[in-house]
Amino acid sequence: MQRRQFLTLWGLSLPLVSSCAARLPAFPAPSAGPALPEASDWQQFQQQLHGQLLGHDHDEFVWRAKSANSRFDQQVPAVIVRAASSADVQLTLQFVRRFNLPFAIRGGGHSYTGLSGTAGLLLDLGLLQQIHYADGQARIGAGAKLGDVYAALGVYQQSIPAGSCASVGIAGLMQGGGLGIADRMHGLTCDALLEAEIVTADGQLLRCNANQHADLFWALRGGGGGQLGVLTELSFRTFPTATVRNYIGRYPLTNGEQVLTEWQRWATQLPDTVWTQLAIWVNGDSKDAAEIQIRCCGIGHQADVTQAWQQLENRLSGLWGDVDMQDHLYLDFMLSDCKGLDSNQCKLPSQHDAGKLKRVAMAGSSDMFNKILPAAGCQALLSAMRKRAQQGQIGAVLLTLMGGAIAAKPRDFNAFAHRHALFSAQYLSIHPEHSDESLLAKSAAWCHQMRYQMRRWSSGGAYLNYTDGLIKHPAIAYYAGHYARLQQIKRQYDPQGLFRQRQGIKV
Ligand SMILES: Cc1cc2nc3c(=O)[nH]c(=O)nc-3n(C[C@H](O)[C@H](O)[C@H](O)COP(=O)(O)OP(=O)(O)OC[C@H]3O[C@@H](n4cnc5c(N)ncnc54)[C@H](O)[C@@H]3O)c2cc1C
């Protein structure tokens, strides 16, 4: 981290402008680069901001400093800027550039590797949450969370293809791609983006779309969060919603070989109207039998979903399974985590003081599979999960069918590099909030090891929304054949590398 001295701003009380100077701690002069901001610089910055500047003794600082994952709670920002407009974002970038301050951009705060955390200036976009709908298009503030998006568009019986967790930020999700139950019919979240407003490294506010700054527009869609600028507004094409028919089947892991083999064969024949995921959950109790869970659903097209499920049952006939089928209103299904909660409660406690969703401590990794796993691949996956269960450890693997509208687009439609994968895989280890870092480090290693064990059968690709800090060749894994083009665009829009990430696109 550059400019470690910035950390010593710990005592700053920025909301009280007049007390700024008195409370500025003494810190060593920087060894190189511009001088650190003086109290008068902070005061001037604060006066120009329309949003908020929160120092450590602000009432909301402690909870707003936290991200979704308690693994990163130790990384406390020196100061939080809550931008209320694109102009605030421009001002903030100007300030961090002038003093060469470390900073991070935060949407929903869900980054698996803490990319939206910093010991420096945290640029929180949560105030940019306005959502407007008209004529099949949604204009969404870049700080909005998926729950807000689904609820606001739900009024018009419209939606966008996106993920399943209400507290995830739209801007972070879109920039990594965006997988969800609508993607086989309507494409990835980034495929539905029509236009974006972004503040680039030089402080310019650009509008980019297929005609204006088309190269930047290409890169933003799937090239990874926070690498090319700060997004302030996103416009998406929407789709009309319909009832969601959802099947969940549960099967014992002891029948894993048959279930996994048949699920893959069946899944790859499905019409685009049907989405499915196979998950193996190991819950940390070696006495509790681990299970395989198959989800199969569709938005509308109930007959397709039922027919598909019956075909799966035929393939699995003779196996004991516990099956549940329900039809849901689209909004109830997408906001199922928020049942009985109002929109403020349907947030993490790090996003809103009324937030009731649970923070966790977690680590993950991912794979992309372009072909069906052969028997040896199924065996490797199942053995690893059985071993994890015997050890009494927590772990999960989620295989999610891709294809459909995702694969129907040309390979270089946008920067998302794994368009032709058959399945994505997510390796996960989710622990209670505040679990020990030594446990989390072991879990992260296990998730990464799963990727290593499956390397003979995977494409080598990894999903940018499930970042794994242990991946040694991130350029190949995350960006594959798109890396050179992304580098060119990065050089054009961020030649000094203001937006830096350890596994990010290098200038
Ligand atoms: C519980 C959970 C459920 C999930 N479900 C899904 C799912 O269903 N489908 C799926 O595809 N993914 C899913 N994800 C992964 C998720 O998409 C990524 O973690 C995503 O990066 C989160 O975005 P965020 O804004 O919440 O996180 P943040 O940590 O705030 O941001 C992630 C990255 O984007 C950058 N960023 C955020 N906002 C902006 C902005 N306005 N401008 C520029 N850069 C910005 C950040 O700096 C960071 O680098 C899930 C993750 C979790 C933890």
The ligand as a Tripos MOL2 file, in Angstrom:
@<TRIPOS>MOLECULE
LIG
   53    58     1     0     0
SMALL
NO_CHARGES

@<TRIPOS>ATOM
      1 C1        -23.5940  -13.3960   -0.7950 C.3       1 LIG1
      2 C2        -23.1190  -13.1860   -2.1990 C.ar      1 LIG1
      3 C3        -23.9390  -13.5030   -3.2510 C.ar      1 LIG1
      4 C4        -23.5000  -13.3100   -4.5700 C.ar      1 LIG1
      5 N1        -24.3270  -13.6690   -5.6040 N.ar      1 LIG1
      6 C5        -23.8890  -13.5070   -6.8770 C.ar      1 LIG1
      7 C6        -24.7130  -13.8910   -7.9810 C.ar      1 LIG1
      8 O1        -25.8280  -14.3800   -7.7990 O.2       1 LIG1
      9 N2        -24.2180  -13.7010   -9.2270 N.ar      1 LIG1
     10 C7        -22.9820  -13.1690   -9.4680 C.ar      1 LIG1
     11 O2        -22.5910  -13.0170  -10.6200 O.2       1 LIG1
     12 N3        -22.1820  -12.7960   -8.4240 N.ar      1 LIG1
     13 C8        -22.6110  -12.9550   -7.1690 C.ar      1 LIG1
     14 N4        -21.7920  -12.5910   -6.1280 N.ar      1 LIG1
     15 C9        -20.5000  -12.0170   -6.4120 C.3       1 LIG1
     16 C10       -20.6180  -10.5080   -6.6170 C.3       1 LIG1
     17 O3        -21.1540  -10.2700   -7.9010 O.3       1 LIG1
     18 C11       -19.2380   -9.8370   -6.5490 C.3       1 LIG1
     19 O4        -18.6880  -10.0490   -5.2830 O.3       1 LIG1
     20 C12       -19.3410   -8.3490   -6.8700 C.3       1 LIG1
     21 O5        -18.0650   -7.8600   -7.1460 O.3       1 LIG1
     22 C13       -19.9460   -7.5930   -5.7100 C.3       1 LIG1
     23 O6        -20.1670   -6.2540   -6.0200 O.3       1 LIG1
     24 P1        -20.3920   -5.2290   -4.8120 P.3       1 LIG1
     25 O7        -20.6210   -3.8890   -5.3990 O.co2     1 LIG1
     26 O8        -21.3760   -5.7820   -3.8770 O.co2     1 LIG1
     27 O9        -18.9890   -5.3160   -4.0620 O.3       1 LIG1
     28 P2        -17.7980   -4.2810   -3.8430 P.3       1 LIG1
     29 O10       -16.8540   -5.0340   -2.9910 O.co2     1 LIG1
     30 O11       -18.2960   -2.9830   -3.3620 O.co2     1 LIG1
     31 O12       -17.2280   -4.0890   -5.2970 O.3       1 LIG1
     32 C14       -16.6140   -5.1180   -6.0370 C.3       1 LIG1
     33 C15       -15.5630   -4.4850   -6.9660 C.3       1 LIG1
     34 O13       -16.1930   -3.5350   -7.8150 O.3       1 LIG1
     35 C16       -15.6710   -2.2270   -7.5750 C.3       1 LIG1
     36 N5        -16.7740   -1.2720   -7.6290 N.ar      1 LIG1
     37 C17       -17.9190   -1.2800   -6.9010 C.ar      1 LIG1
     38 N6        -18.6940   -0.2480   -7.2580 N.ar      1 LIG1
     39 C18       -18.0380    0.4140   -8.2390 C.ar      1 LIG1
     40 C19       -18.3170    1.5680   -9.0280 C.ar      1 LIG1
     41 N7        -19.4540    2.2630   -8.8750 N.pl3     1 LIG1
     42 N8        -17.4080    1.9790   -9.9470 N.ar      1 LIG1
     43 C20       -16.2550    1.2950  -10.1180 C.ar      1 LIG1
     44 N9        -15.9390    0.2130   -9.3980 N.ar      1 LIG1
     45 C21       -16.8110   -0.2230   -8.4670 C.ar      1 LIG1
     46 C22       -15.0040   -2.2880   -6.2120 C.3       1 LIG1
     47 O14       -13.9740   -1.3340   -6.0920 O.3       1 LIG1
     48 C23       -14.4790   -3.7260   -6.2000 C.3       1 LIG1
     49 O15       -13.2870   -3.7900   -6.9060 O.3       1 LIG1
     50 C24       -22.2100  -12.7820   -4.8150 C.ar      1 LIG1
     51 C25       -21.3870  -12.4590   -3.7420 C.ar      1 LIG1
     52 C26       -21.8230  -12.6610   -2.4450 C.ar      1 LIG1
     53 C27       -20.8930  -12.3440   -1.3150 C.3       1 LIG1
@<TRIPOS>BOND
     1     1     2 1
     2     2     3 ar
     3     2    52 ar
     4     3     4 ar
     5     4     5 ar
     6     4    50 ar
     7     5     6 ar
     8     6     7 ar
     9     6    13 1
    10     7     8 2
    11     7     9 ar
    12     9    10 ar
    13    10    11 2
    14    10    12 ar
    15    12    13 ar
    16    13    14 ar
    17    14    15 1
    18    14    50 ar
    19    15    16 1
    20    16    17 1
    21    16    18 1
    22    18    19 1
    23    18    20 1
    24    20    21 1
    25    20    22 1
    26    22    23 1
    27    23    24 1
    28    24    25 2
    29    24    26 1
    30    24    27 1
    31    27    28 1
    32    28    29 2
    33    28    30 1
    34    28    31 1
    35    31    32 1
    36    32    33 1
    37    33    34 1
    38    33    48 1
    39    34    35 1
    40    35    36 1
    41    35    46 1
    42    36    37 ar
    43    36    45 ar
    44    37    38 ar
    45    38    39 ar
    46    39    40 ar
    47    39    45 ar
    48    40    41 1
    49    40    42 ar
    50    42    43 ar
    51    43    44 ar
    52    44    45 ar
    53    46    47 1
    54    46    48 1
    55    48    49 1
    56    50    51 ar
    57    51    52 ar
    58    52    53 1
@<TRIPOS>SUBSTRUCTURE
     1 LIG1         1 GROUP 0 **** ****
